[in-house]
Amino acid sequence: MEKSRSETLMTTLGFRPETGRLYDRVLPLAGRTLDDVAAALGTTPQRLEEDFAPLREFDIVSVADGRLVVLNQTDVVARMLAVTAGRARDNHDRLLNISRAMPYVAGTAARAASAEPSDEHPIDGELFSSRYMPETLETLVEGTTGDLLWLRPDQWAMPWEDHMTGVVARAIATGRRCRAIYPVRAVAEASVAVAARAEAGEEIRLLPDVPTRLLVIGTTHALVPEPLGHTSSPRIMVRQRGIVEAITMLFEQLWARATPVADFERARRGAGQRSFLLEQLAVGAQDEQIARRLGVSLRTVRRRVAELMAELGADSRFQAGVEAARRGWL
């Protein structure tokens, strides 16, 4: 059975299919009392209130003066775009906060004068320098257990990339899972290195930009630059479980937003290029950025964007995103 248009829109925006179907059913009932809506849907007001929870979280559905208020599809897209932009800002702020918190890892922060010594415990971790980073990483990976999580904005340009690929391959061969996020430019600039990691069994996804280097091992270790970014040394080794878990949560949020390499390659070849262009326009990417990510000329990108907007009958990129979502293209 073919999905309804609104269900396609809602599931694309991240809602479960049953939530999409509920939205589809209540949209034409907007303006009625909650009791009338419940009766029309063959349920109770209490059960309906529970079912509305995912939609009420984003104010897509609300009750005002006892009557149901439901955002139309255009307003739903605008709301979710705003939510996504807010989450992106939050992720950026979390990275900055983690960076600012790192000086406390070694326990060197000033202690409050009124605190009792027995109330204070140093955080497990240290700041260290290493002239030969592969040796440090190899010892760390082979001396631990747990899955490996990497943010790799530029490490593939290092002379020891082949060495580390071997370390990763051996870890995966023992049953450990390895996931890594690369910037999209790595597909063009380091295709051999990316292919080698994929061949070793590494799961790879892409983001327009990766803000810092990072390695997380299970729930026991996290390795980040000091300061946060692309520096090789010094680095902070964190073993405090709460901090490791917080950094892991950040990685998982980035992983959920990232694009699998296979999907990106289909977009480059043209099979999924329309969807890729729409996604890039939705996040505000400039033509120059899209051209680099697709590996095509700026002129080609501008022509394809113009053709896409004409096909959608849109006068602006935002309108194109709204209309594409309405049609179920996103």
ZIDASUL-V832105 format. One record per helix or strand of 2 or more residues. SS is the DSSP state (alpha for helix, beta for strand). FROM is the first residue (numbers start at 1). TO is the last residue. If there is no record, write none. Layout:
BEGIN
ss=SS from=FROM to=TO
ss=SS from=FROM to=TO
END
This chain:
BEGIN
ss=alpha from=5 to=12
ss=alpha from=17 to=27
ss=alpha from=34 to=41
ss=alpha from=45 to=51
ss=alpha from=53 to=56
ss=beta from=61 to=64
ss=beta from=67 to=70
ss=alpha from=73 to=104
ss=alpha from=117 to=119
ss=beta from=125 to=128
ss=alpha from=133 to=142
ss=beta from=148 to=152
ss=alpha from=155 to=157
ss=alpha from=161 to=173
ss=beta from=178 to=183
ss=alpha from=185 to=189
ss=alpha from=191 to=200
ss=beta from=203 to=207
ss=beta from=214 to=217
ss=beta from=221 to=225
ss=beta from=235 to=238
ss=alpha from=241 to=257
ss=beta from=259 to=260
ss=alpha from=261 to=269
ss=alpha from=273 to=282
ss=alpha from=287 to=294
ss=alpha from=298 to=312
ss=alpha from=317 to=326
END
